[in-house]
Amino acid sequence: MASSTAPGRTGPGLWYPGLLLLLLSGQSGPVGAVSEPGKWIQKIDSEILKKQNFFYFTKTLFNSSFIHLKLVSETCNGSFPVQLNVSWYLRNSHCYDEVFSHDTLKAEGGYFRSTKVIPGGGSGYYVFHQYPAITCQPQINPNTFGLDVFETRTRLTELPPQQQPTTAKASSRERRELNPPEPKAAAVKEEGASAETGGAADHRKEVASHHHFDAVAESWEDGPYMFILHIREIKDKSRVPDPAAAAAAAATSPWSLQLQISMKGPHDYISASEWPLMVFYMVMCIVYVLLAVLWLLLSACYWRDLLRIQFWIGGVIFLGMLEKAVYYAEFQSIRYDGLSVHGAVVFAEVLSGVKRTLARVLVIIASLGYGIVKPRLGALLHRVVGVGLLYLIFSIFEGILRVNAAEDDVVLLAAIPLAVLDSTLCWWIFVSLAQTMKLLRLRRNVVKLSLYRHFTNTLIFAVIASVIFIIWTIKTIRLSKCQSDWRELWIVDAFWRFLFSTILLVIMFLWRPSANNQRYAFSPLLDEESEEEEKEPMMNEAFEGMKMRGTKNETNGSVKASKVDEDLKWVEENIPSSMADVALPPLLDSDEETMTTKFEMSKME
């Protein structure tokens, strides 16, 4: 092991750039901060169709998932029927960022009814269906858009070799991303042969109507999909109605449709990319419940000897358990209902901000030696409280902006002050740890010094693991032109929460309630006595073999103890407390220090 001074001296200067890179390059939130819903309600009327005709829906689906299109409600005018041209386009891609780029204009112009691979995109398949003209009339069939036979998927045409976005020196990973293995090769060959012979319609897959009466398509592999719905109003050119009558009818009886688009798979409405994350939150919720029960039992057994810092640890455990439970409940709502509860998401982000703030304050006061080296924080208390409140405000503000699907630039603008503040806190923590360990080394308190060595090594390990993970994230996700490893996206969110829980678990082990709790508590008299006891063996070794003369041994130190008691009693009776307050105001921080001051003044008398 390195010397005890190494972490303290080199910690702030060595790890600060790494921490700054860590906090500025990657946040603790997931890549897709907003969960993927399973249902969408889309309202269609004449005013909306004047602004847009394409409606874009994306989701990561399991294989054999069904896409449903159902009419929920209608408001139609029988006197002036409206005819609609409805069609949809389903397409998958092996590049996650291509589907979830949220570029609606690009989807309208470049993707709808496209049969080729978009430059820079991934390979895949597509399905297109065109409905006959649909008339908006009262009591329209809700299953108007349902299909009894699904359309056959068609493979996207690959780019010519000169347009392939690869080079001769492309890595094996890039080649795998741009040319992924073909799933179900036999089925693809069969579809290609049937298309050549003109018998593609014979291979259409029939749907079980009693299970999916409003289904329109089925996914063919795990991966990200885009579903583009195109609706436009058909103008009847053969019949020229009176413009005034048409305007009056549209004003008095406007038409509107309410459509429900849903995507349901083997695990209901939850997406394939978030299914592992839901399992992770379930496991972490169980782990936090077990940790809370264990901490509560230990605290109940040794409640007389609890330290102040152990109450902080209990608060962090409780907030972590509550946060994981809220996130798991949110994923359960998406799984079974297909819709996200916005209030629950905001509440979870607020809980996460409070938990992270309390955890950072816990690490700060532990590194400052609160309750172990010093009984009070003194002037540092206001600084700790101010920094904690500032971090709480920034973290909640950034989290709410992220879950409300704000612009990326706005979220980044809110995340930069949080990252700078977090980096400053990390630097402060390592500097405080160095000072605390130096003080313990001067006092020769081996027990507390060993505690802080383990604590420092844990934080250094967390920093190293974080920097390695950030490098992997930048290389795999941020700098990847085709993000094909979408199954690993849940790790980006789970890693930070797992690392936080690991650090919390180590802190729980180091500061666990036990029968000898007070060996970590602040006790100035014991510290001074330990220093004197460490000096006495050195004197004994130096004068070993010499006979001490003129000394009188006391029996068990009874005379010395009685003299000290008499001196303390005389000080209490003759010296007012105000004199001690005026003489030594900075030292009156605790009852132990007051007793020490009175004892020293009695010696002076």
Residue, then its C-alpha position, 0 to 999 in steps of 0.5 A: m500500500a502506498s504511504s498514508t500521505a500519498p492520497g492526501r497530497t496527490g489526490p486533489g491535483l491528480w484526480y481533479p481533471g479526471l473528475l471534471l472530465l467525468l462530470l462534464s462528459g456524462q451525466s447520471g441520467p439515462v441517454g433517453a431521459v424520457s421513457e418510451p411510451g407504449k400508447w399515443i393519442q393523436k387528434i386529427d382535424s382540418e386545422i391540424l392537417k393544414k399544419q402537418n400530414f405526417f405523424y412520427f412514432t418511435k419505439t424499441l420493440f421486441n420480436s413479434s410485437f404488434i402495432h395497433l391503430k384504433l379509432v377512439s372517438e369521432t365527430c363527423n358531420g353527416s351533411f358534409p362528409v369528409q374523405l381521408n387518405v390514410s396510409w402508414y409506413l413501418r421501418n426498422s434500423h440497426c442504428y438506434d440514433e437514426v430512429f430516435s433522432h426526432d427529426t420530423l422533417k427528415a422523417e417526412g421527406g426522407y423516410f416515408r415510403s423510402t425503399k433504400v438505406i439512408p446515407g449514414g443510416g443502418s440496414g433493415y426492412y420496411v412495410f407500407h400499407q395504403y387504405p382505401a378512402i375513409t369517409c368521416q361519418p357518424q358511428i364509424n367502425p372503431n376497427t376501420f384501420g385493423l388488418d386481417v392479413f399483414e403486409t409482407r416486409t421488404r428489405l431496404t436496398e443497400l447503398p452502392p459501394q461508392q456511397q458506403p460510409t466506410t473506408a478500407k481501414a474500417s474497424s471490425r466494429e464499424r463493419r458490424e454496425l453497418n452490415p449487421p447479421e441478417p436475422k431469420a435468413a431462411a425467411v428472408k430468402e423465402e420472401g425474396a423468392s416469392a417477390e420474384t415469382g409474384g406470389a408475395a401475397d400468398h406469404r402474408k401472415e394472418v393475424a388472430s383477430h380474437h387477440h389483436f383485432d385492431a393490429v396493423a403490423e407485426s415486428w420481425e426482430d428486436g430493435p428500434y422501429m419508426f411508425i409514420l402515419h400519413i393522413r390528408e384530406i381528399k378534395d372532391k374536384s367533381r363536386v363544387p360546393d358552395p364556399a359559403a355553405a361549406a364554411a358555415a358547415a365547417a364552423t357549426s359542425p367541425w369534424s375530428l378524429q381521435l386515433q390511438i396508436s399502441m405498440k405491445g410486445p411479449h412484455d406488454y407496452i414496455s420497450a425492449s431497451e428499457w426492460p432490463l432497466m426495469v428489472f434493475y430497478m426492481v432488484m435495487c429496490i429489494v436491495y435498498v429495502l434489505l439495507a434499510v431493515l439491516w441498518l434499522l436493526l443495528s441502530a436499534c441494537y446499539w441506539r445508546d452509542l449511535l453517532r451523528i453521522q449514522f443518522w445521515i447514512g440512514g436518511v440516504i438509505f431511506l431516500g434511495m429506497l423511496e427513489k428506486a420504488v418510484y422509478y420501478a412504479e413508473f416503469q410498471s405503469i408504462r408496462y401495463d398502461g402504456l402511458s407515463v405518469h408525469g407527476a411520478v417522473v417529476f417526483a422521482e427526479v426531485l427525490s433523486g436530487v434530494k438523495r444525491t444532495l444528502a449523499r454529497v453532504l454526507v461525504i463532505i462532512a465525513s471527509l471533514g471529520y465531523g463527529i470523529v475528529k471534530p465535534r462541530l463544523g463551526a464556520l464550515l457549517h454555513r459553507v456546507v449548507g450553502v453548497g448543499l442548497l445550491y446543488l439541490i436547486f441545480s440538480i432538481f432544475e436539470g432533472i425537471l428540464r430533462v424529463n420534460a423533453a426540453e431542447d438539448d441545448v437548454v438541458l446542457l446549459a442547466a447541466i454545466p453549472l451542476a457539473v462544475l459544482d460537482s467537480t468543485l465538491c469532489w476537489w473539496i472532498f479530497v482536500s478535506l480527506a488529506q487534512t483529516m488524515k494528516l491530523l489523525r496521523l499527528r495524533r497517532n490515532v491508528v483506528k480512525l486513520s485506518l477508517y479514513r484510509h479505507f474511505t479514501n481508497t473507496l473514493i479513488f476506486a470510484v473515480i477510476a471506475s467512473v473515468i473508465f466508464i466515461i471513456w467507454t461511453i464516449k467511444t461506444i455511444r457518443l462518437s459512434k456513427c451507427q449506434s447498433d448496441w442499443r441493448e447496452l443503453w440501459i447500462v449508462d443509467a444503471f452504472w451510476r446508480f450502482l456505483f452510488s449504491t456501492i459507495l453507500l454500502v462501503i460507507m455503511f460497513l465502515w460506519r456501521p453501528s456496533a458495540n464499540n461505536q465510541r472508538y470512532a467518536f470525538s473524544p479530546l481527552l482520550d486523544e491526549e491520553s493516547e498520545e501520552e501513553e504512546k510516549e511512555p513506552m519510549m521512555n521505558e525503553a530508553f531507561e530500561g535496566m535503570k532503577m528509579r529512586g525517590t518515587k512513591n508508588e500510589t495504589n491504583g492511582s487513587v490519590k491522583a484521582s482524588k486530587v483531580d476531583e478536588d481541583l475540578k470541584w474547586v474550579e466549579e465553585n470559584i471560577p465563573s463560567s463567564m470568565a472561561d467564555v471570555a478567556l477561551p471562546p473558540l474552545l467552548d464547542s462541547d462539554e468535553e472541551t469545557m472540562t478540559t479547559k477547567f482542568e488546565m486552569s486548575k493546573m495554572e492555579 
